[in-house]
């Protein structure tokens, strides 16, 4: 694999509540560095009045042994030499099991 996805996972339980009954704020902790083959599928400009945003969708093929799930996020995606290609956070939108690995869809919004 030519890239490495630096995966973060929320350390708080999904159903954990604070003293007032509100969900706890996410506490993102480094989880693993998954070898992957990544490519950009789509870059889209979004305008709302005078505000401009950019949404980029990145697809990645990873091995079936890697532990990544929907709701995780990536702090960055690097090449083999450690050069950052996409800086995060990138949200993991979907993880699809395939015959030869897992197809992961990530989204970055600026």
C-alpha positions as CSV (number, residue, x, y, z in Angstrom):
1,X,0.0,0.0,0.0
2,X,1.3,3.4,-0.9
3,X,-0.4,5.6,1.8
4,X,-1.0,5.5,5.5
5,X,-4.2,6.7,7.2
6,X,-3.7,7.9,10.7
7,X,-7.0,6.9,12.4
8,X,-8.5,8.5,15.5
9,X,-11.3,7.0,17.6
10,X,-13.6,8.7,20.1
11,X,-12.5,7.6,23.6
12,X,-15.9,8.5,25.1
13,X,-18.7,5.9,25.0
14,X,-21.4,6.8,22.5
15,X,-24.1,6.7,25.2
16,X,-22.0,8.5,27.9
17,X,-23.7,11.6,29.4
18,X,-22.5,14.5,31.5
19,X,-24.0,15.6,34.8
20,X,-26.7,17.5,32.9
21,X,-27.7,14.6,30.7
22,X,-26.1,15.9,27.5
23,X,-23.8,13.7,25.4
24,X,-20.1,14.1,26.2
25,X,-17.9,16.0,23.7
26,X,-15.8,13.7,21.6
27,X,-12.3,12.9,22.9
28,X,-10.4,11.9,19.8
29,X,-7.4,9.6,20.5
30,X,-4.9,8.1,18.1
31,X,-6.1,4.5,17.2
32,X,-3.8,3.1,14.4
33,X,-2.0,3.9,11.2
34,X,-3.7,1.8,8.5
35,X,-1.8,1.1,5.2
36,X,-4.0,2.1,2.3
37,X,-4.3,3.1,-1.3
38,X,-6.1,6.5,-1.4
39,X,-7.4,8.8,-4.2
40,X,-9.6,11.9,-4.4
41,X,-13.0,11.1,-5.8
42,X,-14.7,14.6,-5.7
43,X,-13.9,18.2,-4.8
44,X,-17.0,20.4,-4.5
45,X,-17.3,24.1,-3.8
46,X,-20.3,25.1,-1.6
47,X,-21.5,28.6,-1.3
48,X,-24.0,30.1,1.2
49,X,-24.4,33.7,0.6
50,X,-21.0,35.2,0.9
51,X,-19.5,32.1,2.6
52,X,-17.5,29.6,0.6
53,X,-16.7,26.0,1.7
54,X,-14.9,23.2,0.0
55,X,-15.8,19.5,0.5
56,X,-13.4,16.8,-0.7
57,X,-14.3,13.1,-0.8
58,X,-11.4,10.7,-0.5
59,X,-11.7,6.9,-1.2
60,X,-9.3,4.4,0.3
61,X,-8.8,0.7,-0.1
62,X,-7.4,-1.0,3.0
63,X,-6.9,-4.6,4.1
64,X,-9.6,-6.5,5.8
65,X,-7.5,-6.9,8.9
66,X,-7.5,-3.1,9.6
67,X,-9.8,-1.8,12.4
68,X,-11.7,1.2,11.1
69,X,-15.4,1.9,11.4
70,X,-17.9,4.6,10.6
71,X,-17.7,7.4,13.0
72,X,-13.9,7.3,13.2
73,X,-11.8,10.0,11.7
74,X,-8.4,10.5,10.2
75,X,-6.0,13.0,11.5
76,X,-4.0,12.9,8.2
77,X,-3.2,10.7,5.2
78,X,0.5,10.4,4.4
79,X,2.6,8.8,1.7
80,X,5.3,6.2,2.4
81,X,7.9,8.9,3.1
82,X,5.7,10.6,5.7
83,X,4.7,13.6,3.5
84,X,1.2,14.7,4.5
85,X,-1.1,14.5,1.4
86,X,-4.4,15.3,3.2
87,X,-4.4,17.0,6.6
88,X,-7.4,16.3,8.8
89,X,-9.7,15.9,10.2
90,X,-11.4,13.6,7.6
91,X,-14.6,12.0,8.7
92,X,-15.1,8.3,7.9
93,X,-18.5,8.2,6.2
94,X,-18.6,4.5,5.2
95,X,-16.7,1.3,5.4
96,X,-17.7,-1.3,2.8
97,X,-16.5,-4.9,2.9
98,X,-15.1,-6.1,-0.4
99,X,-13.7,-9.4,-1.6
100,X,-10.1,-8.0,-1.6
101,X,-10.3,-5.5,1.3
102,X,-12.4,-2.7,2.7
103,X,-13.4,0.4,0.7
104,X,-13.4,3.4,3.0
105,X,-15.0,6.8,2.1
106,X,-13.7,9.9,4.0
107,X,-14.9,13.5,3.8
108,X,-12.9,16.7,4.5
109,X,-14.7,20.0,4.8
110,X,-12.9,23.3,4.8
